[in-house]
Structure formats: C-alpha cells, structure tokens
Amino acid sequence: CWPGQQCPDPEKLCIEIGNQHVRCVRTFSVTDAINALRPFYLAVHPDFFGQHPREREMNENSLKKLNNHLQCLQHPGHRAPQPTKLTFYVRETVGNAGAAQGMNTSGFRAVSFTLQTQDLLGTVVNILKSCCLSIDHIQGSKAAVDSPHQNGSIPFSRPIKWDKTYYTFTGYRDPEEELDSSRQLEPTLGLWLNKNVSLALKRLNVSLPLREDLINLKTELCEQLEVTDIRWRKSWGIAHRCSQLHSLSRFALQNSAILHNIKGCTLIFAEHSGMNAAGQIMLGTVDVHQHWTKLLERLPTYHDLHSHLCMLEERISFLLGDVELIYNEDLQPSMMLEDYYRMLKTFHQILVVSRPLFHPRSLKGLQMILEKGSSAPTLLKTGQLRVPITCDPSALQWFILSHAQTARTYLQKEEELKIQQEKLIKVCIEQFFLKRLYKEQSVSSEQMVESCKRLLEEPTELPRMQLCISHFYSVLQDGDLCIPWDWKQ
C-alpha cells in the first residue's frame, strides 16, 4: 500500500509474486494492544484501589504514561517514544495467582519495567510477562512475528518502511534515526539534571512573584479569618492556588457575618464542599459562593456531629483494648464527616453485639484504620492495622493478637524513619543550596531516606531549586524538579 492508498481488506490480503503466495498480516494496532492487555488492566486499574490512595495514584500516573507510549508507537512518522520506566501495583487476580509470593502486606506487588521496544506487540508481551500474566491469548499474533516462514509463506507483517524522501518532504522524523536514541537506557541523574535545570530555573523565575503573592495572601487570610491553616487537596499550580485565595478573599468581604463559625478550623480547597472526617472544612473549587455560604451556616451542626464521632471513636477504642482509631488521608481515601460517622456506627454495633476479648489498655499504642468493603484485615508497612468494618469479631481478635507485636515494631521503625528523613532533608537543603526538598504522597519515608542518602553522594548543586522526590523525571509548570527516588547513578 502506498501513501494515501487503502488495502482492499485491512484484516488480511493475499497476493501473488511470481510463483510465491504472500500473506499480508494486519498490523498490530492500539485497539489490539488494549484488548490483549485486558488482564493487565484488571490487575492494575485505579478503580480497584479506592481504599489505597498511594497505590491508586501510582497506577494512575503510570497508566497515563503507558497509554501515551502506545499511541506514539501507533504513529511511526512522529517522534519515537523514549524509554519509559513504569511502576505498577498489581493486585492478585486469577491470571497472576502464581505470583502471590511477591505480594506485600497490603496484598499488592510492586512491578517495575522499562518500555524500550519499538513495536506494539513486543511492548504488550513485555508488560504481561513482567506482571506474571499469561500471554496465551496473543500467542497467535506472536507466532506470526516469531516464525515468519511457517508453511513456506513469505512474511509481510513488518511495519511499512518509507523512503527517506518521505520524511524530508513531510517533515516527520525518521523512526530509524530516532531508534538509536530511544534505545538508550534511563538517563542518569546527573545527565538529566544538566539537560533540564535551565528549563526549571526559567519556569521557577517566572513563578517567583506568584509564589510571594501566594505566601502573603495565605498569611493575610489566616489572620483575617482566624483559621489554623489553609491547604489544598490537589497539587494545583501556583497561579491556580492564588486564584482560589483571591476568591476566598472576595467571599470573606461579602459574608463577614458568618465567618465566626470557622475560627480555629483548617480550610482545605478540594473537589467538593463539606467537612471531612478529620473535622476540616472543605471548600469546593467548582462550587459557587452560595454553596460556601450554606456550608458555613451549617457548621454548628457539623461540629456537633464531629463531637459525636470523637465519642464513638473512644467507645470503639475501649472495646478494642485502647487501640487508637486514626483517620489519615495519606493512608486511606478522603471521606466526608457523615460517611465516616456512619461507618464508625456500623462497626461499633458489630462490636457491641459480640465483644472480642481484649484486656483493658492491652493494645494501647497500636493504630487502626477502618475501611469500607469486606476484604481481609491487613497490616500496613507503616504499622497501622487496616480493618474492614464488616470483619468478623472473632477473626478480628485473632488478627490483632497475632499481629500486635509486629505492628509495634513497624510503628517504631516508621517513627525512626521520619526523624531520620527530616534530618536528611535539612542536610540536603544545606549541601545543595535548595530552596525546598519534599516528596510526593506516594513515596514512603523509607524510600525518601534512601533517596536522600544517595542524593548526598551526587556531585551536583541545585541553588534555589525546588526538588521533589517522586517516581518519574519531570519539570513542573512552576519550575519544581521531580526525580525518581530510585534514579540510576
């Protein structure tokens, strides 16, 4: 087929060249790749990780990069995709049950692989094999590539190879020329920084006036409204945050009569308005000021409900040997106050009917996180006991008693890691003259400590830069540099 010409049958075309019978096999498309990757999507799709925010965020970011990579492979005339390292948390399914030995305490495996192949089929096979998933459903397609001379036929399943003049005339990049650079391994930290620091500094300098405005606006509003803090649920850009603070300032001028209800509270800009389970006031960024007005008028009712919630937590804690019930959005999904109260009430009713046997204060110092659903209770690496509200009391008793000592060890280790993390952050900021060093929510304290130690061994300087420890290399719109915690040296 020449440029602009369509084949009579896109699925399969048979022609004769001399006495040879040639079979043209349809090119493996993005649709084929998505169909072949269905077992993979079932194992990693973020919708199945609703109770696990860290794993959900990681899989969302990796899926975006994977889809972009697949689209690039489908258009060889455009710039060939660079090697991309991806990390997924894989849940146990029927297709990968044999890999259960790699599961962590949360019931997931962390799988990392690098997309380097320049064909869709090879990429799909690499992904499935990396996740210990079956490739039997695509063996037919794979055989057509691996065994091109079956039955004496001449293969014709390779991608179209255009003449060099095609790229000269159209301005598209030659994939063969891009192939050498795309086959390079993941860049080292030093090389990536040398290439991107200038871009980050340029964006950072542009954002500096807005950063100062943001600090001033936040300080003024905290003093004016007499609130403890103003935060954001999402990592919006500096300009977006300034716009939200200006909106809050205008709202305060127009509704001064009801502002006394928010004294001493924490305000959080989020997707929806209300009060979360921690008693913090959520201001929906897509809501109009009338919604905020109704929310503030109802705050006395919310405060009463939060007081009842705290009493309910104390009753549950007493029934469970003084274990501490915690609500931590770094470890569990964000929940509104009403939903969390209903969840606690259901769990309390179950415990009252059939009380598990715990000595008073025997579990003091342990932490528990409640979640919806009917999954099995688990012990997090950070030391918290994660328990579904529908857990059978006898099974809960056995689980807590058998994991109590390990949980205490994990909690102590996590506390030590956080102290060590803070010390290393200060040392890194001083050594590299950084303006700020922080980590993404999905990066654990253990990973952050390891990253800071390795960073101190790097002979580089990053004066005035904002450095974020993440899972990928990127330069944010406001000039923050993001580097993976496990970068290649």
ChimeraX attribute file (.defattr): number of C-alpha atoms within 10 A of each C-alpha:
attribute: neighborCount
match mode: 1-to-1
recipient: residues
	/A:1	8
	/A:2	8
	/A:3	8
	/A:4	6
	/A:5	7
	/A:6	9
	/A:7	11
	/A:8	9
	/A:9	10
	/A:10	11
	/A:11	10
	/A:12	12
	/A:13	14
	/A:14	10
	/A:15	10
	/A:16	9
	/A:17	8
	/A:18	7
	/A:19	6
	/A:20	11
	/A:21	14
	/A:22	17
	/A:23	16
	/A:24	18
	/A:25	18
	/A:26	16
	/A:27	20
	/A:28	17
	/A:29	16
	/A:30	17
	/A:31	10
	/A:32	14
	/A:33	18
	/A:34	15
	/A:35	14
	/A:36	19
	/A:37	20
	/A:38	12
	/A:39	19
	/A:40	23
	/A:41	14
	/A:42	16
	/A:43	23
	/A:44	25
	/A:45	18
	/A:46	20
	/A:47	11
	/A:48	13
	/A:49	20
	/A:50	15
	/A:51	18
	/A:52	17
	/A:53	19
	/A:54	21
	/A:55	23
	/A:56	22
	/A:57	18
	/A:58	21
	/A:59	22
	/A:60	16
	/A:61	16
	/A:62	21
	/A:63	19
	/A:64	10
	/A:65	14
	/A:66	18
	/A:67	13
	/A:68	12
	/A:69	21
	/A:70	22
	/A:71	14
	/A:72	19
	/A:73	22
	/A:74	17
	/A:75	11
	/A:76	20
	/A:77	17
	/A:78	16
	/A:79	17
	/A:80	22
	/A:81	23
	/A:82	20
	/A:83	19
	/A:84	18
	/A:85	19
	/A:86	20
	/A:87	18
	/A:88	24
	/A:89	26
	/A:90	25
	/A:91	21
	/A:92	19
	/A:93	16
	/A:94	9
	/A:95	16
	/A:96	18
	/A:97	12
	/A:98	12
	/A:99	14
	/A:100	15
	/A:101	8
	/A:102	14
	/A:103	15
	/A:104	15
	/A:105	12
	/A:106	16
	/A:107	16
	/A:108	19
	/A:109	19
	/A:110	14
	/A:111	15
	/A:112	13
	/A:113	14
	/A:114	16
	/A:115	21
	/A:116	21
	/A:117	18
	/A:118	22
	/A:119	17
	/A:120	21
	/A:121	20
	/A:122	16
	/A:123	19
	/A:124	22
	/A:125	19
	/A:126	18
	/A:127	21
	/A:128	18
	/A:129	11
	/A:130	13
	/A:131	23
	/A:132	18
	/A:133	21
	/A:134	15
	/A:135	19
	/A:136	10
	/A:137	11
	/A:138	17
	/A:139	13
	/A:140	11
	/A:141	15
	/A:142	15
	/A:143	11
	/A:144	15
	/A:145	17
	/A:146	11
	/A:147	10
	/A:148	14
	/A:149	11
	/A:150	11
	/A:151	7
	/A:152	10
	/A:153	12
	/A:154	15
	/A:155	17
	/A:156	17
	/A:157	15
	/A:158	13
	/A:159	11
	/A:160	12
	/A:161	11
	/A:162	13
	/A:163	9
	/A:164	10
	/A:165	9
	/A:166	15
	/A:167	15
	/A:168	11
	/A:169	8
	/A:170	9
	/A:171	11
	/A:172	13
	/A:173	17
	/A:174	20
	/A:175	21
	/A:176	12
	/A:177	11
	/A:178	15
	/A:179	17
	/A:180	9
	/A:181	13
	/A:182	21
	/A:183	15
	/A:184	11
	/A:185	14
	/A:186	16
	/A:187	14
	/A:188	11
	/A:189	18
	/A:190	14
	/A:191	10
	/A:192	14
	/A:193	19
	/A:194	10
	/A:195	10
	/A:196	14
	/A:197	17
	/A:198	12
	/A:199	15
	/A:200	22
	/A:201	21
	/A:202	12
	/A:203	17
	/A:204	21
	/A:205	14
	/A:206	14
	/A:207	18
	/A:208	14
	/A:209	11
	/A:210	16
	/A:211	18
	/A:212	12
	/A:213	16
	/A:214	21
	/A:215	11
	/A:216	13
	/A:217	15
	/A:218	20
	/A:219	13
	/A:220	13
	/A:221	18
	/A:222	18
	/A:223	11
	/A:224	13
	/A:225	18
	/A:226	16
	/A:227	16
	/A:228	13
	/A:229	16
	/A:230	17
	/A:231	13
	/A:232	15
	/A:233	12
	/A:234	10
	/A:235	9
	/A:236	10
	/A:237	12
	/A:238	19
	/A:239	14
	/A:240	11
	/A:241	19
	/A:242	20
	/A:243	12
	/A:244	17
	/A:245	18
	/A:246	15
	/A:247	14
	/A:248	17
	/A:249	17
	/A:250	12
	/A:251	17
	/A:252	16
	/A:253	10
	/A:254	11
	/A:255	13
	/A:256	10
	/A:257	9
	/A:258	14
	/A:259	17
	/A:260	12
	/A:261	15
	/A:262	18
	/A:263	13
	/A:264	13
	/A:265	16
	/A:266	18
	/A:267	20
	/A:268	22
	/A:269	21
	/A:270	18
	/A:271	15
	/A:272	14
	/A:273	20
	/A:274	25
	/A:275	22
	/A:276	20
	/A:277	21
	/A:278	19
	/A:279	19
	/A:280	19
	/A:281	25
	/A:282	23
	/A:283	25
	/A:284	17
	/A:285	16
	/A:286	12
	/A:287	13
	/A:288	12
	/A:289	18
	/A:290	9
	/A:291	15
	/A:292	20
	/A:293	14
	/A:294	13
	/A:295	18
	/A:296	20
	/A:297	13
	/A:298	13
	/A:299	17
	/A:300	13
	/A:301	11
	/A:302	20
	/A:303	16
	/A:304	10
	/A:305	16
	/A:306	21
	/A:307	13
	/A:308	13
	/A:309	22
	/A:310	13
	/A:311	12
	/A:312	17
	/A:313	19
	/A:314	16
	/A:315	14
	/A:316	21
	/A:317	21
	/A:318	18
	/A:319	19
	/A:320	25
	/A:321	19
	/A:322	21
	/A:323	23
	/A:324	20
	/A:325	20
	/A:326	15
	/A:327	19
	/A:328	12
	/A:329	16
	/A:330	12
	/A:331	20
	/A:332	17
	/A:333	17
	/A:334	18
	/A:335	15
	/A:336	19
	/A:337	22
	/A:338	16
	/A:339	12
	/A:340	21
	/A:341	20
	/A:342	12
	/A:343	17
	/A:344	18
	/A:345	17
	/A:346	13
	/A:347	19
	/A:348	19
	/A:349	12
	/A:350	15
	/A:351	18
	/A:352	13
	/A:353	9
	/A:354	11
	/A:355	15
	/A:356	18
	/A:357	13
	/A:358	16
	/A:359	12
	/A:360	14
	/A:361	14
	/A:362	13
	/A:363	21
	/A:364	14
	/A:365	14
	/A:366	20
	/A:367	21
	/A:368	19
	/A:369	21
	/A:370	21
	/A:371	20
	/A:372	14
	/A:373	12
	/A:374	12
	/A:375	13
	/A:376	16
	/A:377	21
	/A:378	19
	/A:379	23
	/A:380	19
	/A:381	18
	/A:382	19
	/A:383	23
	/A:384	22
	/A:385	23
	/A:386	21
	/A:387	22
	/A:388	20
	/A:389	23
	/A:390	18
	/A:391	19
	/A:392	15
	/A:393	19
	/A:394	12
	/A:395	12
	/A:396	18
	/A:397	16
	/A:398	12
	/A:399	17
	/A:400	22
	/A:401	12
	/A:402	11
	/A:403	14
	/A:404	20
	/A:405	14
	/A:406	14
	/A:407	22
	/A:408	18
	/A:409	14
	/A:410	18
	/A:411	20
	/A:412	13
	/A:413	15
	/A:414	18
	/A:415	15
	/A:416	13
	/A:417	18
	/A:418	16
	/A:419	12
	/A:420	15
	/A:421	21
	/A:422	14
	/A:423	13
	/A:424	20
	/A:425	19
	/A:426	14
	/A:427	15
	/A:428	17
	/A:429	19
	/A:430	12
	/A:431	14
	/A:432	18
	/A:433	14
	/A:434	18
	/A:435	13
	/A:436	15
	/A:437	17
	/A:438	14
	/A:439	19
	/A:440	15
	/A:441	16
	/A:442	18
	/A:443	16
	/A:444	17
	/A:445	21
	/A:446	16
	/A:447	18
	/A:448	25
	/A:449	21
	/A:450	14
	/A:451	20
	/A:452	20
	/A:453	15
	/A:454	14
	/A:455	18
	/A:456	14
	/A:457	9
	/A:458	12
	/A:459	8
	/A:460	14
	/A:461	12
	/A:462	17
	/A:463	14
	/A:464	15
	/A:465	21
	/A:466	20
	/A:467	20
	/A:468	21
	/A:469	24
	/A:470	24
	/A:471	22
	/A:472	18
	/A:473	21
	/A:474	17
	/A:475	19
	/A:476	15
	/A:477	15
	/A:478	21
	/A:479	23
	/A:480	20
	/A:481	25
	/A:482	20
	/A:483	21
	/A:484	19
	/A:485	24
	/A:486	16
	/A:487	19
	/A:488	11
	/A:489	12
